Amino acid sequence: MRTTFVVVNYNGEKYIEKCIESILSQTCKKFRILVVDNASTDGSIQIIRNIADRSSKVEVIRNDENVGFAKAVNQALELIESGLIALVNNDVFLDSRWLEEMVKSARSDLRAGIFASRIYFLNGLINSTGHAIYRGLAVMERGFFERDLGQYDESCYVAGACAAAALYRRKLFEDIGFFDEDYFMYNEDVDLSLRAILRGWKIRYVPTAIAYHVHSASTGFLSDFSVYYNSRNWVWSVLKNAPRRILIKELPFFLLRNLTSVIYFCLNGKFTVIKSKIDAIKELGEVFKKREIVRRGKRFERFEEYIDGFGWKVLKNVWLSKAERCDNNIDKVRV
C-alpha cells in the first residue's frame, strides 16, 4: 500500500529538516513526501528545497500567502492518488517504524479510516494517544501530559486522531470530504474525526506507531493565536457535529466549559478568548448549514458511546504552568 506524506510548513526552520529526515528514514519505503509551504519568511523553504534536490521522494508546493493548515492540506489532497495519506506536522519526528506499523494496522482493520499515533512530547510525557470526548463535548487528547506507565499499550478504537501524526485512507476523504478550510488551523482534526464517526468509520489507535512532537512550534503553546483558534473552532466542531439529542443533554456542561475557559484565560491575560467566542457565534448561520449536511449523511446513531466522564485530569494537564511543560529538548529525541 503506497502512502503520501503531507507536511505543512510555516516558518519551521528549527525543526523541518529533522522532521523530513525522520520520514525518509522509515523502514517502509513505499511513500513520497509532499511539503506545502505557507509562504514562510525564514530559511525553512531553502532547507526543504535542498532536501528535495537530494531526494526524489520529496516534492514542494509553495504558496504565496499563509492559507492555514486546513487549506494547505486540502491542496495536497487534491493531488494525491495513493490509497493512504499521512499527515505529519513540521515539528514532529517519527520513529523509523511508524509507517510500517500504520500500514500493518490499515491492512488488518478495513473498518478504520483514520489511524492515531502514540505521540510523545520531547520530554517523554504523552502528547496524544488519540482523542477522547468528555461531558460537555470537550474533545481532548488521551493521556495529555501523563507519564507513560503502559496504560495506553493496547490498540483500540478512539474518538479521533491528532493530525500532528496520523494516517488516513483516501476513501475516507472521498466519503466525508476534506478538512474544513474555515477553521484555518487547530481543531480541524477534531471536526474531521467527528464527521468520520457519524458516517460510520472507525478510528484506530496504533500504540506501536510512535512520534515525538514539539507542539505549536510555529504558533506557540497557549499563545493568543492558538487560544483564539482552538477556542473558536471547538465551539464550531460541537455545534456542527453533535447529534441533536446529545447536544441538548450536554448543553449545560458545554456552556459551563465555555464559561470556565473564558474565565481561566482572561485571568491569565489571554483576552483573545473573548473574541474567539464572539466570532464563533457570528458564524453560527454557516455552521448550522454545515450541520444539516452532516445530519443528512449520518450513518452512526450511538454517539453517546464515545462520551467518557468529565476528563478533569486531562483538563488539569492542559492548564499546567509554563514551568511544568518547558522541558522540551529536541536533543533528547532519537529517531
Salt bridges, closest charged atoms under 4 A:
GLU21 OE2 - ARG54 NH2 3.17
ASP37 OD2 - ARG62 NH1 2.29
GLU59 OE2 - ARG32 NH1 2.54
ASP91 OD1 - HIS213 NE2 3.21
GLU100 OE2 - ARG97 NH1 3.31
GLU101 OE2 - ARG97 NH2 2.63
GLU101 OE2 - LYS104 NZ 3.49
ASP109 OD2 - ARG204 NE 2.69
GLU141 OE1 - HIS131 NE2 3.50
ASP148 OD2 - ARG118 NH1 2.64
ASP153 OD1 - ARG118 NH2 2.90
GLU174 OE2 - ARG170 NH1 2.68
ASP175 OD1 - ARG199 NH2 2.53
ASP175 OD2 - ARG299 NH1 3.54
ASP180 OD2 - LYS240 NZ 2.89
ASP180 OD2 - LYS290 NZ 2.82
ASP182 OD2 - LYS290 NZ 2.60
ASP191 OD2 - ARG195 NE 3.16
ASP191 OD2 - LYS240 NZ 3.12
ASP224 OD1 - LYS270 NZ 3.85
GLU250 OE2 - ARG135 NE 2.86
ASP279 OD2 - LYS275 NZ 2.62
GLU292 OE2 - ARG295 NH2 2.54
GLU292 OE2 - ARG296 NH1 3.74
GLU301 OE1 - LYS298 NZ 3.64
GLU304 OE1 - ARG245 NH2 2.98
GLU305 OE2 - ARG302 NE 2.54
ASP327 OD2 - LYS332 NZ 2.79
